[in-house]
Amino acid sequence: MKPFFVFVKCQLGKSYQVAAAIADAEIASEVYSIAGDFDLIVKFYVEADADIGHFVNEKLHVIHGIVDTKTIPTFKAF
Protein backbone atom coordinates (compact mmCIF):
# COMPACT_ATOMS: atom_id res chain seq x y z
CA MET A 1 0.00 0.00 0.00
CA LYS A 2 1.15 3.51 -0.87
CA PRO A 3 0.31 6.35 1.56
CA PHE A 4 -0.23 9.97 0.57
CA PHE A 5 -1.66 13.09 2.16
CA VAL A 6 -4.09 15.70 0.86
CA PHE A 7 -4.60 19.20 2.22
CA VAL A 8 -8.26 20.16 1.78
CA LYS A 9 -9.71 23.68 1.67
CA CYS A 10 -13.45 23.81 2.36
CA GLN A 11 -16.22 26.29 1.74
CA LEU A 12 -16.59 28.65 4.67
CA GLY A 13 -18.44 26.93 7.50
CA LYS A 14 -18.32 23.50 5.85
CA SER A 15 -15.17 21.95 7.36
CA TYR A 16 -17.00 19.63 9.74
CA GLN A 17 -19.45 18.49 7.07
CA VAL A 18 -16.60 17.79 4.62
CA ALA A 19 -14.61 15.91 7.28
CA ALA A 20 -17.68 13.83 8.15
CA ALA A 21 -18.36 13.08 4.48
CA ILE A 22 -14.77 11.90 3.96
CA ALA A 23 -14.99 9.71 7.07
CA ASP A 24 -18.39 8.34 6.05
CA ALA A 25 -17.08 7.45 2.58
CA GLU A 26 -14.47 5.20 4.25
CA ILE A 27 -11.79 6.26 1.74
CA ALA A 28 -9.33 7.80 4.22
CA SER A 29 -7.12 6.38 6.90
CA GLU A 30 -7.13 9.57 9.02
CA VAL A 31 -8.78 13.01 8.85
CA TYR A 32 -7.51 15.97 10.89
CA SER A 33 -8.68 19.55 11.26
CA ILE A 34 -5.78 22.00 10.85
CA ALA A 35 -5.14 25.75 10.92
CA GLY A 36 -3.64 27.80 8.12
CA ASP A 37 -4.25 27.93 4.39
CA PHE A 38 -6.15 24.62 4.40
CA ASP A 39 -8.85 23.29 6.73
CA LEU A 40 -8.13 19.55 6.77
CA ILE A 41 -5.27 17.16 6.22
CA VAL A 42 -6.27 13.67 5.17
CA LYS A 43 -4.15 10.52 4.97
CA PHE A 44 -4.99 7.97 2.31
CA TYR A 45 -3.64 4.59 1.25
CA VAL A 46 -3.91 3.18 -2.26
CA GLU A 47 -2.56 0.03 -3.87
CA ALA A 48 1.07 0.37 -4.98
CA ASP A 49 0.10 0.44 -8.67
CA ALA A 50 -2.88 2.80 -8.24
CA ASP A 51 -2.93 6.27 -9.81
CA ILE A 52 -3.16 8.86 -7.02
CA GLY A 53 -4.51 11.53 -9.36
CA HIS A 54 -7.42 9.37 -10.47
CA PHE A 55 -8.15 8.42 -6.86
CA VAL A 56 -8.26 12.07 -5.74
CA ASN A 57 -10.39 13.12 -8.70
CA GLU A 58 -12.85 10.24 -8.48
CA LYS A 59 -13.13 9.71 -4.71
CA LEU A 60 -12.31 13.04 -3.03
CA HIS A 61 -13.21 15.83 -5.44
CA VAL A 62 -16.80 14.58 -5.67
CA ILE A 63 -17.42 15.51 -2.02
CA HIS A 64 -19.57 18.64 -1.72
CA GLY A 65 -17.94 21.57 0.05
CA ILE A 66 -14.35 21.06 -1.12
CA VAL A 67 -12.99 24.11 -2.97
CA ASP A 68 -9.28 23.24 -3.27
CA THR A 69 -6.82 20.43 -2.56
CA LYS A 70 -3.07 19.94 -2.47
CA THR A 71 -1.81 16.38 -2.80
CA ILE A 72 1.42 15.35 -1.09
CA PRO A 73 2.78 12.01 -2.35
CA THR A 74 5.10 10.03 -0.09
CA PHE A 75 8.18 8.04 -1.06
CA LYS A 76 9.70 6.26 1.95
CA ALA A 77 8.85 5.68 5.61
CA PHE A 78 11.51 6.03 8.28
Steps between C-alpha positions, in 0.01 A plus 500: 500500500615851413416784743446862401357812659257761370449850636134596456355852489126513569223748438463736793315328783512157335815345651317268738255386233785430255699312766193292587432425133859382448478281811160363398631411153761275667768606249746654748721358768499819712335844483627796704383858537790745459564875507650705220439513127310169501230367733572126504786261445400151395712185480416245234635162394473359149635185339863534389403507131202736543495847343477759779365767266209284389427405861489865612287605204254212522472447877582833668410779259141375477438593865285813530663793677859449383636805315871413470746219571875451509626144467823397671636166374732302726808301403652322801415442866766535767 
